[in-house]
Structures are given as structure tokens and as C-alpha cells.
């Protein structure tokens, strides 16, 4: 029963990440672009936190990789703010990579 609930939670996370990424790339208004970037980055950080805390304490390499993947979301937000939205595609790509790689490492 517990594995079924975990599977449902994982599928919900996958669907939410897909929706967030699609909305991130189709948003037209500047305010909506920024909001979706923050929401998607926060989701990427949460996924990274789940990855880090789900690994045993002696699996330092896997925990470091998961933390590095979460750091991509933070770097995406920094790129967005430093370039004041001019490097929009790079910031979106970093945040998207954080979410996609986080889900992939959570699966494998």
C-alpha cells in the first residue's frame, strides 16, 4: 500500500513538473514569466531536497549530485536577476534542467 502511495505521489510530481515547464515557456506577459520562473525553480529546489534527504548519509556522491542539480535552479534565478530578463532563455533552460534532472535522479 505504501509503494502505491509513493507511486501516485511521483506521478503527480511528474505531471506538475510538466505543467510548470510548459507554462514557463508559453507565458507571454513579463510578470507571468517571472512568476512561473520562480514557481518552477522552487519546485526544482523541492525536488532536489527530496533527492538529498532520500539518500543514505554515507552516499555522499549521490547527495552531492542531487544538491548540484538543485543548485541549477538557484543559478537560473541569479541569471534572471543579473541580466534583468535579457538572458531569459538561459535562465529558463537552467531551471528546466533542474526540474527534469531532479525528476530523473529521483526515479533512478
PAGU-138629 format. One record per residue (C-alpha): residue number from 1; x, z negated, y. Coordinates in nm, 3 decimals, padded with zeros to 5 digits. Layout:
nr|c1|c3|c2
NUM|X|Z|Y
...
This chain:
nr|c1|c3|c2
1|00.000|00.000|00.000
2|00.283|-00.084|00.242
3|00.453|00.251|00.184
4|00.127|00.430|00.262
5|00.101|00.249|00.594
6|00.463|00.335|00.676
7|00.399|00.699|00.591
8|00.095|00.707|00.819
9|00.298|00.545|01.098
10|00.573|00.805|01.051
11|00.327|01.095|01.060
12|00.168|00.954|01.377
13|00.514|00.925|01.536
14|00.591|01.286|01.442
15|00.264|01.411|01.591
16|00.313|01.205|01.909
17|00.666|01.336|01.949
18|00.549|01.695|01.902
19|00.274|01.649|02.161
20|00.512|01.482|02.407
21|00.770|01.759|02.373
22|00.510|02.032|02.416
23|00.365|01.861|02.724
24|00.718|01.812|02.860
25|00.781|02.185|02.854
26|00.440|02.313|02.969
27|00.391|02.077|03.265
28|00.378|02.268|03.593
29|00.344|02.002|03.863
30|00.668|01.825|03.961
31|00.513|01.480|03.929
32|00.377|01.559|03.583
33|00.718|01.696|03.479
34|00.883|01.372|03.582
35|00.620|01.155|03.413
36|00.647|01.350|03.088
37|01.027|01.330|03.102
38|01.007|00.951|03.134
39|00.744|00.919|02.859
40|00.939|01.140|02.620
41|01.267|00.963|02.700
42|01.105|00.624|02.643
43|00.971|00.749|02.311
44|01.322|00.869|02.218
45|01.465|00.527|02.304
46|01.198|00.353|02.095
47|01.274|00.581|01.801
48|01.646|00.507|01.838
49|01.572|00.134|01.847
50|01.371|00.169|01.526
51|01.661|00.357|01.368
52|01.919|00.098|01.470
53|01.715|-00.200|01.360
54|01.613|-00.043|01.029
55|01.974|-00.006|00.913
56|02.156|-00.296|00.745
57|02.405|-00.482|00.963
58|02.707|-00.350|00.773
59|02.613|00.018|00.816
60|02.796|00.042|01.146
61|02.847|00.419|01.146
62|02.476|00.495|01.092
63|02.378|00.238|01.355
64|02.626|00.392|01.599
65|02.489|00.741|01.536
66|02.134|00.618|01.592
67|02.236|00.444|01.915
68|02.416|00.759|02.030
69|02.105|00.964|01.968
70|01.906|00.719|02.178
71|02.170|00.742|02.447
72|02.090|01.113|02.482
73|01.754|01.018|02.635
74|01.926|00.796|02.890
75|02.173|01.073|02.973
76|01.879|01.312|03.019
77|01.720|01.080|03.274
78|02.054|01.039|03.454
79|02.100|01.417|03.466
80|01.748|01.450|03.609
81|01.817|01.198|03.886
82|02.170|01.305|03.972
83|02.072|01.670|04.005
84|01.738|01.580|04.172
85|01.550|01.806|03.931
86|01.776|02.111|03.968
87|01.913|02.070|03.615
88|01.563|02.034|03.477
89|01.625|02.237|03.163
90|01.936|02.039|03.068
91|01.757|01.708|03.117
92|01.459|01.824|02.911
93|01.690|01.954|02.637
94|01.873|01.620|02.615
95|01.550|01.422|02.595
96|01.407|01.663|02.339
97|01.724|01.642|02.130
98|01.700|01.264|02.139
99|01.345|01.266|02.005
100|01.398|01.538|01.743
101|01.726|01.396|01.613
102|01.582|01.045|01.616
103|01.289|01.152|01.401
104|01.525|01.340|01.169
105|01.754|01.039|01.124
106|01.454|00.815|01.074
107|01.336|01.047|00.796
108|01.673|01.090|00.622
